[in-house]
Amino acid sequence: MKTLTLERSFSAPIEKVWEALTHQDQLKKWWCPTGFEASDISVDLKNGGIFRYCFKNPEGQEFWGRGVYQTIEQPKFLSWLDTFTDVKGNPVPSSHYGMPGEEIIESLVEFSLTEENGVTTMKMVGENPHDDSLLESMTEGWNGMFDKLEALLMNK
């Protein structure tokens, strides 16, 4: 499976970036693609715990997903297995939301954080279970979310 790797630096302490990645009140402010709303987010931050989220597009269509936490090393590393779900949290294929793919796929998402001189660098590595045709939209989606994260961190 191919991976998508993105790296961003924020003028914020590592603890603030960690909080933005792990607290539902913070995630609701940035965890959705540009133009979407994070209409529902819940966090059970423990190994095997569930991170549930819902993106709502401007037309009101909802896209549900979940992550099952794999590794939590506060405040330096966080990973989960991510998959699309229905509204009840049951895994579904991406075709459930009108995208290519008939299989239920769990993909590993990892965040590594380091801090130097008050600047936190975040490296996100995500498995790309799709062909390269979706890589550009995945990159655009993640970067849009990270732009919102940067704006949130600058307001603290």
Beta strands, then each sheet from edge to edge (+ up, - down):
strand 1: 2-10
strand 2: 37-43
strand 3: 50-56
strand 4: 62-73
strand 5: 77-85
strand 6: 107-116
strand 7: 119-128
sheet 1: 1+ 7- 6+ 5- 4+ 3- 2+
end
